[in-house]
């Protein structure tokens, strides 16, 4: 399957290069990069990072109106099914999950100054007992689901039952697989009274409020009425938008919940459409079919700005990485894993290839984030000679072959086709022959949840993945007790006594500054072990019509759409 490129002109240029008899795939990409070079990288080799357009801040601050219809072109391959949680990874949460539903906590996505943290949601407040195991959530009174059902503690119990208890009559295996990383620390739960919920964890777990923010609550009435298979066609939550029309593979339309308990949505209608091809999203934006496009082609940025569109960018906790199966050779050897870090030309990827719409990554977090480890710093610079020597020292003087599974598109994956071809070229330059295996995004998610080391997935040595790293629980997948099937989702089969010690200490620490320091140390230790190739941190590139007002870009993969309106 041939990867999709950004524009017709770029696509045709690449095809001409690949057809040239003297050019192999790697040299074709190199020639294509050379043709594009000169506008995005400085002479010093540092990436010139793209910036938010001038009109975007003014549009974000315009709270003077309301109404309008907003149609969004998603990068997802399908409409996220509107369940709890939705499909299509983080993009499903962004445009569907957090619009139709609420969790007990709600992240403060309505600001861009700090990384969002848990705030009151369906729970007005919460506390943990002296045993650090027993949590009490005081629930918001007077909240109703979209179908008129009262929200109370029993509704929360019902929702936890259907994603945790396998003997529950409405247990949903799909929801269980997608939720177990968030609910795995829960030991028991009960409704103390209609306004009070108690949750006991298996161990002291300070991150529970983070997990409860993305554990979404559906109407028990609707779930019981429609059953496991049909509920997705009739979703009902308490969120700021109601589902009005859902056609699998085509569209989801939502209207405001006028009885919402918090600040109410300003739009008249929110429509999300799946458009996995970057060029399709660009064309839809330019034609006016949509007013909001996720990650259009990177070389369209200047053209779109010149046409008056608003480009919105912000650094946020989100990493693009290549995860290894560290249980098998050659990636059981740290020297091999580290060698390939030095093989990657991240400057070319973020500069010449992606137009400054990302920054190079040499650890999971980016510089300036509280979890960025300064001592590890920017260790892995592009040094092919060093990479070759390390491979020779590890017993691979002639390199080796490997297979990398990657998504053809989908939530948060930027432009995986060309990114993977550039990586393939870089690996070839140090003697590693990487075969690329393009897969649909939900297939990638399935592999991730099962692990690369399972019999059915061992044919892939590595996996392109783009995790949302904005919450502490998201980092716990590096724990050895998360290796499947005992837990989820240690895709690597990675084991480190030092990382285990630090992350386990961080989750049992209830002082945020101390917990952050432990996480920071764990990120440094993990960067040294290199269970993944760290590629880039993207900048959440999206383009909006100047008619779209009131959108505040948070330092998060997720977003608050309540303040958005469309100017006529």
N, C-alpha and C positions, 0 to 999 in steps of 0.2 A: 504494500500500500504506500502510495507516495504522499509525503507530508504536504499539508496545505501551506502556501506561502502568503505573504501579506497582500500584495497587489498583483494585478494581471501583468504589469510590466516587469516586476521583479520575478514573478513566476516564469515568464517566458525567457528572461535573461538566464535564470538558473537552468532551465531546460536546454537552452543552447549550449551552455557550458558542459552539461552532463553528456550531451550528444557528441561533443568534440572528441575525436578518437584518441587524442594524446592525453586526455584528462581522466584520471580516476575520480572516484567520489570525493576523496579528501582534497585533491588539488582543485577540483571544480569549486568546492566551497571556498578554498583559499583564494581562487581567482575572483569569485563573486565578492568576497570580503574586501579584496584589494580595490575592486571597482567602487565599493561603497565607502571606503576609508577616506578620511580627511575632513569630515564634518562633525564627527562626534567624539574624537579623542584628541587630547592635546599632545604637543610634541614630547612632553615628559612621560607620556604613556598613561597618565591618569585619565580616568573616564570623566568626561564633561556631563554631569548629571542633568537630565532634563528638568525643567521647572514648570510649576503650575502657571497657567496662562493668567494674564492680568485681570481678565474679567471674572475669573472664577471666585475670587474672594468677595467681590461686590455682589455677585449672584448669591453666594452662600449667606451673606448678611442681610439679604432682602427678605424681611418677614412681613412685608406690607400687605400681602394678599393671600388668597386661598383658591382652591378649586383647580380644575383642569384634569386632563387625562394624561398620564405618564406611561409610555410604553418603553420597556427596557429590553435591549438585545443582550441576552445572557451568553456566556461562552459555553454553557452546558450543552451536552448532546441531547438532552431531553428536558421537558418541564419537570422540575423536582416534584415527585409525588408528595402531596401535602399531608404527610403523616408526622408522627412524633418519635424520632426525628424525620425530616424529609430526606429524599435521596439527593444525589449530585453533590455530595460533600459540603464544603463550607458555603458554596454559592447557593445551595438549597436552604441553609439556615439564613443567609443574608436576605434573599428576596422572598422567601416563603415562610420558613419556620418562625422567624422573629416578627413576622408581620401578622400571621394568623394566630399565633400562640404566645403565651408568656410562660416563664419559669417562676419558681419561687423567688429567685433573684433576677435582676435585670441590669445589664451592663450599661454604663453611662456613655453610650455612643454619640450623644448629642453634643459632644465637645471634642476638640482636636488637640488639646494642650498636653494631655497625659494619656498613657496606655489605659484603656477602660478597665474598670474593676467592678465587682459585684455591688449593686445598690438594691434597695427594696424593690421587689416586684410584686408577685402575688403574696409574698410574705412582707409585712410591714417592718418586721424586725426579727432577729434571731439571736440565740445565745448558746453557749456550750457549757455543760456542767464541769465541776472540778475534775471529774474523771477523764475529761477530754474525749469522751466517747459519745455522750448523750447530748444531742442538739434539740433545741425547742424552737420551732418556727411559729410566730404569731401571725396568723393569716389576715389578709385584707378583708374587711367586711363589705357586704353589699355588691360584690362582684358577681356578674352573671356571664355565662357562656353565651355565644351568639344565638343559640337556640332557646335561651331563656332559663336554662338549668342553672341553679345556684352553685357557685363555687364554694367548696368547703374542704375540710380535711379529708373527708371520705373520698372526694374526687381525686385528691392527690394519691391516696392509698390505691385507688382503682388504677390509676395510671402507672404507678410503680409496679403493681401486680402484673399488668399485661406486658411489661418489658423485662420482668425479673423472674416471676414464678412460672415454671414450665408446666405446672399442673393447673394453671388458671384457665378457665374455659375460653377466654379471649387472648390467651398468650400468643404473641406474634414473634416468630423466630427471627424474622428480618429486623424487627425493632430491637430485639435482644442483641443480635450481632452488632448492630450499629450503636448500641447504648452501653454495652458492658464495660467499656473503658471509663464511663462516667458513673456507673452504679456498682462497680465491682467492690468498692470498699464498704458498701452498706450491709449491715448485719441484720437489722430489723427496722420496722417502722410501724407506727400506729396513729390513729386519730384519737387524741386525748379528749377532745371535744370538737364541735364544728369549727371553731376558730383556732385550734391549736394542733400542730403536727409534731410528733416526736420521731427522730431518726437516730438510731444507734449505729455507729460504725465499728468495723472489726478491729480497728486500731486507732489511736489518736490521729486524726486526719484534718488538718487545718484548711485544706483546700475544698472542703465540701460546699461552701457557698459558691465557688466557681463552677463546680459541677452542676449545682442546682440551677444555674443560670441558663444552661443549655439542655436541661431535662424538661421538655415541654409538656404542657398539660392540656389534654383533649377532653371534650365533654363526654362523661360516662354515658349519658343518654344516647348520644349519637353513635358512640362506639358499640354499645349494646344493640342498638336498632339495626345497624348496617353490618356488623360482624367484621371479622378480620379482613376478608377479601374486598368487601364493598366500601368500608369506611373511607378509604382514600378518595373515593368519588364524592364524598359528602363530609368534608372535614369541618370541624367546629372547635374553635378555641375561645379564648378570652381576649385575644390580641387586638391591636389597633385597626386591623383590616379583617373583613369577612371574605370567605371564598364565594364567588358568584358563578364562575364558569371554569370548569377544568376539563380539558381535552388532552389526554395523554399524547405526548409527542408534538403538540401544537401550541397550546396557550393555557395560561391561568390568569383569570381576571378577578380582581378583588375590589371591594368598595369599603369605605370607612365604617368602622364600628362607632356609631354616634353615641353609644352608651359606654364608651371606653372609660376605665377608671382613672387613667392618667391623661396627659396632654393628647388631644385628639388629632388624628390625621387630617391634613388640609386638602389632600387631593380628592377629586370626585371619583376617580377610578385609577387603579394601578394594574397594568398589564405586563406580564413577563412572557417573553418568547425565547425558546432555545435557538441559538444560531451558532453552532460550533465552529464555523469557518470565519476567520478574521475578516476576509474580504467581504463576506456577506454582511457582517455587522457594520462594516464601513459603508457599504452601499445603502443599507437600510437607514443609517444615520443621515447620509447625504441627501437621500430622497425624501426625508421627513417621515418615513414609515415608523421610525422610532426616534425618541428624543434623548436617549441615554444608551451608550454602547460601552460594554465592558471590553477591555483590551483589544481595540482595533489594531490594524497593522502598525508597527512602530514607525515606519517611514511615512505614515500619514499625518503625524503630529503637526508639522509645520503647515501643511496644506489645510488641515482642519482649523488651526488657529487663525490662519489668514482669512478663512471663510467665516470667522466669527464664533466658532464653537469654543466652549470652555473646556480646557484640559485640566483635570484634577489629579494631583499626585501627592503622595505622602509616604514617608518611610513608616513601616509598621512591622510587627512580629510575624513574618511569613518568609519561609526559606524554600528555595528550590534545591533539591539534593538528589544524589543517586545512592540508594541504599543497597549495601552488599548482603549476600548470604555469607556471614562470617563463620558458619559452621563447616563449610566445605573449602577445599583448596581452590584457588590460591589465596582466597581472602581470609583464611584463618591466620595468615601471617601479617602482622602489623606493618612490616616493611613494604609489603605489596600495597596495602591500603594507603600508606603514607606516600608511596612513590606516585600513585596516580593523582594524588592531590597536587603534586608539583607538575604534573603533565598538563594541567588545564590552564588555558589562556583566558582567564576570567575578564581581563581588560578588553580583549577582542570581543568577548561575548556581550558585555555590557556596553561597549563603545561602538565598534563598527557594526555589529550584528543587530543590537537592540536599541541603538540610538540614545543611549544614556538613560533608558527607562528602568534601570536596575543598578545595583552596586555590587561589586564582587563580594563573595562570602567565603570566609575561611573558618568559620565556626557557625553554630546554629543561630546565634543572635548577632545583631548588628551593633556597630560602635555607637555608644550613647545610650543603649538600652541597659537597664539595671542588671540584667543577667549576662551582659557581655564581659568576657574574661580578658582583662588587659594583658595579663602575662602571656596568654596564648596569642593574643593580638592577630596580626596578619601574617601568620607563620608561613602559610603555603603560597609562596609566590610562584610564578610560572618559571620553571627551571627544568626543561626537558633533559639536559645532561645529567642533572642530579637524579631525576626519575629513572633514567636508564641505569645509572650506577646502582641505585637501590634495588631495582629489579634483578640486576645481575647478582648482587650480594644475597638476595633471597633465593637464588637458584633459577632465575628466569632470564638468562642473558639474551635469549631470542624472543622474549615476550611470551604471550599465550593468547588463546581465544576466549572470548566471553560473550554472553548474550544479555542485553539490557532490554527489559520491557519498559515501554513508555506509552503515555496516553496520546491519542491523536488530538485531543482538546480537553475541554472540561474545566471545572472549577479551579481557579487559581493557578493554572498550569502555564500561563503566559503563552509562549509560542514554541511548544515542545519539539515540533519537527525540525526547524532550522537549528534550534539549540542542540538537539541531539546530533545533528550532522556535524556541527562544529566540534562537539565533544568527541565524536567518532574520529574526526581528523586529528585532534590533539592526541588521542590514545594511539592512533596509528603511528604518529611521529615518535613514540617511545617503544614501538614494537608490539603493541597490544591490538589485536584484531577484534573489534567490537561489532557483533551482529546486532542490529536494531530490530526489535519486535514491537510494532505498533499495535496497541490494544485500545478498546473503548474504556472510558474513564471509570465506569462502574466495575469493569473487570479488574482494573488496577486496584480499586478499593477492596475488592474481594480478596485479591492476592495479599494486599497489605494486612488485612484482618486475619488471614490464615497464616501468614509467614512464608518467607522465601524458602525455608528449609523443609517444607512439607513435600511428600513424594510428588504431588501433582504440580508443584511450583518450582522444583529443583532444576527444571530445564532453563530457568532464568537465573543468572548469577547476580543480577542487580535489577533495581526498580527505580524509575524516575518517580519522585514523589514531592508533593508541595504542601507540607503541613502548616496549619495555623498554629503558631507557637506563642500566642498571646496570653495563654493561661497556664498557671503552674501545673495543673493536671496533665496538660498535653506533653509535658516533658517526662512524665513518669513512665512512658513507654520504653525508656532506656533501662528500666529496672529488669534484672534477670527474672524476677517473679512474674513479669508480664509476658514471658515467652509462652507462646501457645502450645498446648491447649490449657495450661494452668491459668493463664491470664490473657490479656490483650492490651497492646498490640506491639510486641517486640518483634518487628518484621525481620530483623537481622539475625535473631538468635544470639544477641550480644550479651556478654557477661563481663562485668567489671566490678570487683569488690570495692574499689574506690568510689565509682559512680553510685553503686548501690548504697554505700554508707552515707554519702552526701545527700542523695535524693530522699532516702528514707528519713534522714534527720530533718530535711527541709519540710516534709509533709507533716511531721509531728511537732514542728515549731510554730507557735501561735503568735510570735512577734514578727511582723512582716519584714523588718530590716534584717533580722537574723536569718529568716528563711531565704530572703533574696541573696544574702551572702553565701549561703550553702549552695543554692542553685547556681550561682555564678562560678563557684569552684567546680561544681559538677560539669558545667559546660566546658570549662578549660580542660578537665581530665578527659572528657568525651572527645573533644577536638583532637587531643593528642592521640587517642586510640583510633580515630578516623573510621568508624563503622560505615560512614557515608563519604562520598565525594561532595563537599560543599560547593555549590555552584554560585548562585546569586541570591540576593535579597531584592525582590521586585518592589516597585513603588506604587502599586495599586492603580495602574494607569486606566483611567476611564475618561470618556469624552461626553459632554452634555450639551444639548442645545442651549443657546442663551435664554430660551424661554423657561428653562428649569431653574427654579429659585429655591433658596432656603436649605440646600443640601450642605451639611457640615461633614467634611471628611474626617473621620476619627482615626486614631492610630490603631486601627484594627482591620481585620479582614471583613468584619461584620459592619452593619450600618443601621442608622435610625432614619426611617423614611417618613416619620410623622410630620416633620417640619417642612417637607418638600411640597411645592405647588408649581403650577405651570401658568406662566403669564400669557395672556391671549394677545 
